[in-house]
């Protein structure tokens, strides 16, 4: 991804990692500076890779402006610290040739440290819609964040969180198209409005080839549902007629499960006499 869509989860978070720590004022200890060599990354940091190009851009910015936001750390020894949030800044500071960086030292348990690292991870501004959804999904499934908790942290309504997560219901091929910016999040949500068993990948290719807007895709979805509903209704009438014919012929209650293309017929009987009568009619 050379260019992200929107601001990602950065626009969802109410405050930066320093303010997030400040919410637990009793845990905050001090604000100062530390040598880079005395700071180590958190081994449980959920983010394992750092894109080289944006990291170099941040390093250039640090050379000019310095580090505007302190790195959040916890003390793990005599003047030795472990990063809670801010590993990207720590790495960029090394590239920029700094020897010291501003820090906020906070008391934090292992669980709290991991929680803050996760929160910083989803504050990245280069997240595409799929990364954004996966980050929230990880918070819910792996770290047991409730939707209410995510809503309170992000300041967004529950419906917004639900829509962010719904994008993951799309086929992997379409998710890839969204990451590649060939489709937008809006296109993805519009595709989810199509009837079940629709070939969404085929429709996605039409969207790209014809450069359809989200509104046009939404209209396609409505038209498609109407067409499918009409077809299913016609099939139901056909099945109903078949049931009436069979019940009249066999003298028993009939059930047909399926449609005019495939399915199964159930013939109801309540005694051996009724079963023999049905067999006689079939013969």
N, C-alpha and C positions, 0 to 999 in steps of 0.2 A: 504494500500500500504506500503510494507516494503522497496521496492526499486523502485525508479522512473526510467522512461525511459529518458536518456539524461539529460540535464540541464534545461529542461523546458524553461519558458519564461525568466529565468535568463540569458540565452545565447542570447536572443533577444534584451535586453535592453543595450543601449550604455553606460549608466552611472548609478551610484548608486543614492539613493534618495537625498543625500547631494548635489551632482553635479546637479541633476535635479532642486533643489531649486536655486542653484547658477546661473542657466541660467537667472533668474530674479534678477540680482544683486541688483537692487534698493530695492527689497523686503527684502534682507538679512539684518539682524540686528546685530547679534553677535554670537560668539562661546564661550561657557563656560561650567560650570558644574551645576547640580541642584540635590537636594535631591529627591530620588525616591518618597517620600511622597508628594512632591509638584508637581508631574506630574500625570496627569490623562489621560486615553485613550480617543480617539475620539469616541463619541457616534454614529457617522455615519460611523464608520469603517466598510467597506463591508465584511471584514473577521471576522466571528463570533466565529469560533472554532480554537483552537491551539492544534495540536497533541502533546501529553504529552512526548512521547519518544524523538523526535527531540528537543523539548524544553529543556529537561533534558540534552541532549548532548550539546546544545549551552551553558547551564549554566556551565557545566564542562569546556568547552572551555574558557568561560569568567573568571572562577576562575584562569586559568593558564595564559591567554593572555590579560585579560581585554576586554573592549569593544573597538574594533578597528574602528568602524564606529559610529559617534555621532548620537544620536536620534534627529530627526527633530521635533521641537515643535513651538507653537506660544504662546505668553503670553496672559493669560485670566484674570489676576489679579495681585496683588502685589506679585511678585516672585512665581506665580502659572502658570502652563503651561499645555497645552493640546497637545497631541501627533498628529503630522501630519503624520509622517512615522517612524516606528521603534518600534511598540508595542511588537513585538516578542522579541526584545532585552530588552525592559523594563521589560517584564515578566521574562525572563531568568535571568536578573540582580537581581531580587528579590530572585529567587531560589538560586542564587550564593551567596547571603548574602551581596550584595553591599548596601551601603547607598546613594552613589552619582553616577551619570552617566554623561558622556560628552554629551552636547546638542548643537544643532544649533538653535538659536532663529530667526524665520523669521516672517515677516508680511504676513499674508495670510487671505483672506476672507473665509467665510464658503465654498464657491464653490471651491476655490483653495485648501483648506484643504482636502476636499473630493476627489478632483482630485489627489492630491499627495498620499493619502491613497490608492486609487485604483491602482496607478502606483506601489506603493510598493507591493501591493497584487499580482500583476502579475510578480514581480521580484523573487518570491520564486523559489528555485532550485528544489523543490520536486514535482513540478507539473507534472502530467501525461498528455498525449496528449488531453484527454477529458477536464480536468480542464483548460488546456492552451487555448483550443478553447472557452470554456465557459467564461473565463476571458475576452478574446477579444470581444466576442459577447456582453457581458455586457457593455463593454466600448462603443460599437457602438449603441446598442439598448437603454440602460438605461441612459447613460451619453452623448450620441450624439457625440462621437468621430468619425470623418470621417476616412476613410481608409488611406487617405493621412497623417493625423495626426499620426495615429498608425505607418505608415511606417517611418515617420520622427523620431519618438521616438525610435522605435526598430532597425532602420537601415536595415530592411529587405525589399526585393522587394514585390510589391503588390501581385505577383503570390504566394509568400510564405504565405502571410497572407490569401489569398483565400484558399490555400490548408489546412491551419490550421483549417479554419472554415468549410471546406467541410466535415470533419470527423463527424460533427454533423448531416449530412444527412443520416448517417447509422442508422439502427434500434437500439433501445435502448439495445437490447440483445447483439448486436455486440459491442456497445460502452462499455458495461460492461466487455466484454472479453478483450478489449484493456486496460481498467483500471486494470484488473487482470493480465495483461502482458501475456495473452495467445495468443494474437495477437498484432502485432506492428502497428504503424501509417501507415507504408508502406503497410501492408496487408489491412488495412482499405481503403486506397485510391485505391488499386488495385481492391477491391470488388466493388467500385463505378463505375468501368468500365464495369460491367456486364449490360446486357440489362434490361430494365424496367420489373417489375413483376417477376424477378428472385428470387428464394428462397435463399437469401443471408445467412440466418442462417444455412441452410443445407450445403452450400458451406464452411462456416466458420468452421463447425464441421469437414469437410473433411480436411481443412487446418491444423487444430490442430492434428487430428488423424494421418495424413501422414507427419506432420512436413514440410509442403511445404514452399518454399522460396517465397519472394515477386515476383521474376521473374517468377516463376512457376505459381503463381496466375494470374499475368498479361497475361501470355500465355493462361491460362484457359479462361480468360475473352475474349480475341480475338477470340479463337476457338468457344466460346459460341455465340458470336455475329454473326460470320460467319454462324453457324448452324441455328440460329434463322432467320437470313436474308434470307437464302436459303429456309427455310420452308415457310416464309411469301411470298416469290416470287412465289413458287409453288401454294400457296393458291390463290394469285392474278390471276394467269393464269386460275385456275378453276373457279373463280368468273366471270372473263371476258367471258369465254365460256358460262356460265349460262345466262349472260346478253344478249349475242347475240341470244341464243335460244329463250329467252322470248320476245325480241324485234321483232324477226321474227314471232313468234306465235301470239303476240298481236297487232303488228303494231304500237307500241308506244315506247317512250323513257323510259328506265328502269334504276333505280339506286339501287344498293345493298350496304347498309352500314353494315359493320361487316366482318365476315369471314365465313369459311365453317362450323363452329360450331354454331355460333349464330349471329344474326343481324336482319335487316329488309329490305324489298323490297318496293321501291317507284315507282309507275306507273304514268307517266305524261299524262295528257289529257287537251285539250283546249276548249272542248265544250261538251254539253250533248250528242250530237250524237257520239262523240269519246268515251265517258264513256259507253254508251249503247253498242257500238261495242266491247269494252274490256270485258264487262260483258258477252256478247254473246259468246266470244271466251273461256272464263273461264268455262261457262256452258257446 
